[in-house]
Amino acid sequence: MTTDAEVLVAGETLVDFLPERPGPLSSVEGFDRRPGGAPANVAAALARLERTPLFWTRVGDDPFGRFLRETLADHGLSDRYLETDQDAKTTLAFVTHDESGDRTFTFYREDTADTRMQPGTIDDETLAALKWVHTGGVALSSGSSRTATIDLCERAAAQGCTVSFDPNARPELWPDDETFARVVGETLEHVDVLKATVEELRTLGFEGETPAEIASEVLAGNLHTVFVTRGSEGAVAVASEDAPWSGAGTGRQQTDHAGFDVEVVDTTGAGDAFVAGTIAALADGHDLETTLTFASAVAARATTAAGAMTALPDREGVESVLESESGRF
């Protein structure tokens, strides 16, 4: 079955409970319910940026699952690969904020629906019609979703898709760093574009002294483009001469962006917004430097409101951030 969408995003959809105030989880009395899950955020962000993808995910047949199904529909996402698990609950995550807006997570995710995705769900005909496939590291942490995610990346690469990946390290979901590095390393064999933090890359065993050096160290095999995000300090991008956005004979490319000065309310989902910005810009045919600027603006705008999916900007909102630097995208 063919599709008009050029991008498929795959992975968890869950419910984030955001605290009413900063501080340890044990002292917070009230929470706001928000839709979340890194791949869900990426899919919704792409829809907001007028690059509506297919989205493969799995939720429980429970009130939280129904809430998420309605939310994804409200964001214009198709339910073609939105699975409902009759025998498992929807994952819940409680978010803790510090005074700067940075957050940590406490997951309720034991054998929940998003851990039970099955290999082969996305058929080869669908993959052949796509240009991009994006996945993340949480789906790799447990259950059949690990095998399903690696299988998807391998088959997407074989069909000529550009495969994008975000490790999205959540140590509490993994038995140890060694298991995380091994499983993610296996997945990276089928990945073209990687978005990661310095801390994640160090956990994966890369040792460069600067973000650019670490990114350059990662380039190998299929993996030709690396974006390293640094929070309020901006981001760095490195692409090999084999990257489609590298001009013939230009060799390895490297660019950085210091980020945008915005009033931060909540950083939840900023990395996911960045990922959506990179995919949207590269799919639109932009070069590495322009892509990094655009992705940084999408991420910056996403931090100016509470929540992950609920704070995602449209192109007009991103343009307002870009204009604060110079010109229009």
N, C-alpha and C positions, 0 to 999 in steps of 0.2 A: 504493500500500500504506500503510495507516494504522499508527500506532504509539501505544502508551500513554505513551511518554516525552514530556515537555514541552520538553526541552532537547536540542539537538544541539551538540556540540563538534567542531571540525575542526582538523586540523593534525598536526604532527610527533610521532612517538614515536621515542625514541632511547635509547641506553645512555650513562649518565653513569659515568665512572670517577673516584671520589672518592679524593683522596690520603690516605695514612696519617698525614700530618702537614702543618702549614702550611709554606709556602715555595715558591720557584720550581719550575715543573714539571721543569726540568732536574735538580733535586737530589732529587726524590721517587723512591723506589725501589719502593714498593708502592701499590696502588690497590684499592678495593672496587668491584665492579660493581653498579650500581643502575639501575633503570628511570627514564627521564626524558623530557624534552620538555614544554614548557609546556602545550600543550593536553592532553596525556596526563595531566599532573598535575592540571589543572582537572577533567577528566572523572573521574579517580579520587577527587578530593576531593569532588566532588558526590555520587558514590556513597556515600562515607563519611558524608556529611551527609544521606543518605536522599533524594536528588534524582537518582537514577541516570539519566544521559543516554544518548543515542545518541552514538557516537564514530566519526567518519570519519578514518581514518589509513591509512598505507601503510608497510609494513616489508619488508625483504628476505627472500628464501628462504634464510636462513643461520642459524647457531646463535644469533646475537643476535636475529634476528627471531623465532625460535621462543621464545626466552626472554621476549621482550616480549609475544607472543601469550598465553603461559601466565600472565604477570603480570597482564595486563588482564583475563583471564578470572577470575583469583583475586580481583580487585577488583569482580567482578560486572558487568563491562561486556560488552555484546553484541558478537558478531563480525560483525554484519550488514553494517557498513561498514568492517570491518577487512580491508584488501586486502594480499595478498602479491605482491610484485613478483619475477618469476622472473629478471629480468635486471639487478637492481641490488642493492647491498648496503644494510645498515642503517646509519644514521648513528651515529657514535661521538663523544662529547664528553669531553674530559679537563678536570677542574675543578681550579683552583688556589685555595687558601684563604690569606688573611692571618691575622694573629693575632686579629683581631676577628670572624672568621667570614665576612667578605665574600669573594666569589669572582669569578674570571674564567674564561673558557672557551677551550679550543682544540678546534676542530671538525675532524672528518674527514667531509666532507659533499659531495664532488664527485660530482654526478649520482647521488646515493643515492636510495633508494626514496621517501623523504618529499618529495623535490623533484619527483616525477613524478605527483602527483595530477591527475586530469583533470576539466575543467569538465563539469557536467551529471550527475555521479555521483549526487547527491541529487535525486530527482525532485520535481516540484512538489506532488504529492499528499502526500508525506512532509512537506515544508515547511509545507503548509497545516495540518497537524495539530499543528505545534509552536508553542510560545510564545516560545522563546528560541533564538538561534543565537550561538555564541561562536567567535571565531577569533583568531589572533595573527600577529605580524609576521614571525616566522621563515619561515613558509610563503610569504611574499611575496618573499623575498630572491632566489630563483632558480628556474629550471625552469618547467614547466607548472603547478606548484602556485600560482604567482603569479596566473595567469589563473583557475585553479580557485577560489581563495579570494575574489577580487574578484567573480567570477560568483556564488558562493554568497551573499555578503553582499547583492548587488544583488537576487537572486531572493528571498532570505529577507525582505528589507525589503518587496518588492512583495507578498509573501504575508501581511504584517502581523505578522511575527515581530519581537520586540525583538532587535536585533543588538548584541552586545557585542564589544569589541575591546581587545586589549592589544598595543601596539607591540613590546614585548619586544625592544628594540634590542640587536643584537649587531653592533657595527661591523665585526668581522672577516668577516661574511657579506655585507657590502655594498661596492660599489666606492667609494662616497663618501657623505657626509651628504646631498648634494643628491638623489641617487637615492632614498635612504631617505625623505626628506621628500616627494618627488614621488609615490612609489608609495603610501606610507601616506596621504598627503593624498587621493589618488584613492579609496582604500578608505573613508576617513572620510565620504565623501559618502553612504554607505549605512549608517552606524553610528548607533545611538541612545545607547549607554552606553560610555564610554571609561574605562579604567583605565591610568594612565601615571605615570611619575616626572617630577619637574621637569626633569631633564636631557633626557629624551625630548621633552618639550613644547617646550623651547628649541630642540632640533635641528629640530623641526617648524616653527619660526619664530615661536612665541609668546613675548612679551616682558614679561609682567606681572612686577612686582617681588616679589610674594608668591605662594605656591602657590594661594591663593584667587583672586587677581587673574588668574593664568594660566588657571586652570580656567574662570573666567567668560569670559575671552577666547575660549576654545575653543568655547563654546556657540554653535551656529549650525546652520541647516538642520535635518536630522533629529536631530542630536546634541544631546540634551537633558540628559544627566547625565554628570558627570566626577568620577572619583575620582583624587586625586593622592596617591600613597604616598610617604612620606619616611623609610622605614627605621625606625630606633629612635626617631625623632621623631614617629611617628604618621602620620596621614593626614587629608586634607581632602576633602570632597564638596560639590559644587555642582550644583544642578538648576534648570532653567528652569521657568517656570510651566506649560509644556506637558508636563512629565514626568508620567507616570501616577501617581506617588507624591506629587505636589504637589497639595494640596487646592485646590479651586476658589477663585480669588480670593486665594490666598496669595502669589502672585508668586514671584520667584526664591528658592530655599532655599539655605542654606549652613550646614554643620556641620563640626566637626573633632573629632578624637580624638587624645590624646597617646600612645596605644599602651599596652601592658601590660608591666609589669616582670617578665620571665622570664629564666631562665638560658639564654643563647643557645649552642647547640652548632653549628648549621649553618643559614645563611640560604637555602640552595638550596631553591627552590620556595615560599618565603614569599609572593612576589607571586602565584603561581598559587593558593595557598590563599586569599589575600585575594579573588581574582576569584571563586572558587567560593563563598566566603562571601557576597559581594554578590549573586550570582545566586540562591543559595538563599534568602536573606532577602527580596529583592525579589519573587521568585516566590511566597514565602509571604505576601505582602501587607504587609510591614512598611514603615514610613516610612524616610526617608533617615537620620535620626539613629540609629535602632535598627539599621539595616542597617550603617552604618559601624562601630558598636560591635561587632556580631557578626563582621563581616569582619576587623576588627582582632584579635579574639580568636582566630579561626581561624588567621590568619597568625602570631600570637605563639606559639600552641601548636605550629605546624609547625616552628618554629626550635629546639625543645627536644630534637630528636633528629637524627641524621645522615641525609642523603639527602633527596630531594624527595618522591617518591611514598611511600616507606617511612615517612616521618615525618608523613603526613597524619592529622589527628585525626578522631575521630567526634564526635557531638554531646555525648556525656558528657565527652570531653576538653575541648571548647570551653566547656562549662558550668563546668568547674573553673577556667578562666581568668576567665570572666565573674564568678564568685563572689568572686574576689579584688578586684573593683572594688566591686560592690554588686548585690545581688539576683540574679535569674535571668532568662534571656532568654525 
